[in-house]
Amino acid sequence: RFTDIGIDDAFIRQLAKTITPGPSALFLLIDRWDEPTVLAQLAAFDATILRTSLAADEEARLRAVLGDDPI
């Protein structure tokens, strides 16, 4: 379903291999972020971090699917 929004098939397959039953998963949609600061904060959780970028129109479609109004 998310491939129709521009999320790469290879990224979706990578997610499927990484996320296993039991642990938690957190998906963040971040715009205008300070990458070093955010990654440093997430490091405290011993997290596996996967990320991808979307073009502006793809992000707008994703927000619509998720029911998210931009702040």
C-alpha positions as CSV (number, residue, x, y, z in Angstrom):
1,R,0.0,0.0,0.0
2,F,2.8,2.4,0.8
3,T,4.6,1.8,-2.5
4,D,1.9,3.8,-4.2
5,I,3.0,6.8,-2.1
6,G,6.7,6.6,-3.2
7,I,8.2,4.5,-0.4
8,D,10.8,2.4,-2.2
9,D,10.1,-1.4,-2.5
10,A,13.6,-2.2,-1.3
11,F,13.1,-0.1,1.8
12,I,9.8,-1.9,2.6
13,R,11.6,-5.3,2.2
14,Q,14.4,-4.1,4.5
15,L,11.7,-3.1,7.1
16,A,10.1,-6.5,6.8
17,K,13.4,-8.2,7.5
18,T,14.3,-5.9,10.4
19,I,11.0,-5.8,12.3
20,T,10.4,-9.1,14.1
21,P,7.5,-10.1,16.4
22,G,8.0,-9.0,20.0
23,P,10.1,-5.7,19.9
24,S,8.5,-2.3,19.3
25,A,8.8,-0.3,16.2
26,L,8.6,3.5,16.0
27,F,8.0,5.3,12.7
28,L,8.7,9.0,12.5
29,L,7.7,11.4,9.8
30,I,10.1,14.3,10.4
31,D,10.4,17.5,8.4
32,R,13.3,20.0,8.9
33,W,15.2,18.0,11.5
34,D,18.6,18.3,13.0
35,E,20.0,14.9,12.0
36,P,22.9,14.6,14.4
37,T,20.8,15.7,17.4
38,V,18.0,13.3,16.6
39,L,20.3,10.4,16.0
40,A,22.2,11.0,19.2
41,Q,18.9,11.0,21.2
42,L,17.7,7.8,19.5
43,A,21.1,6.1,20.2
44,A,20.2,6.0,23.9
45,F,17.5,3.4,23.0
46,D,20.0,1.0,21.3
47,A,17.7,1.3,18.2
48,T,18.2,0.1,14.7
49,I,17.6,3.1,12.6
50,L,16.3,2.8,9.0
51,R,15.5,6.0,7.1
52,T,14.3,7.1,3.7
53,S,13.4,10.4,2.1
54,L,10.3,11.4,0.2
55,A,9.7,14.1,-2.4
56,A,7.3,16.8,-1.2
57,D,4.4,15.4,-3.2
58,E,5.0,11.9,-1.9
59,E,5.2,13.2,1.7
60,A,1.8,15.0,1.2
61,R,0.3,11.7,0.0
62,L,1.7,9.8,3.0
63,R,0.3,12.5,5.3
64,A,-3.1,12.1,3.7
65,V,-3.0,8.3,4.0
66,L,-2.0,8.6,7.7
67,G,-4.6,11.3,8.3
68,D,-1.9,13.7,9.4
69,D,-2.3,17.5,8.9
70,P,1.0,19.3,8.6
71,I,1.8,21.4,11.6
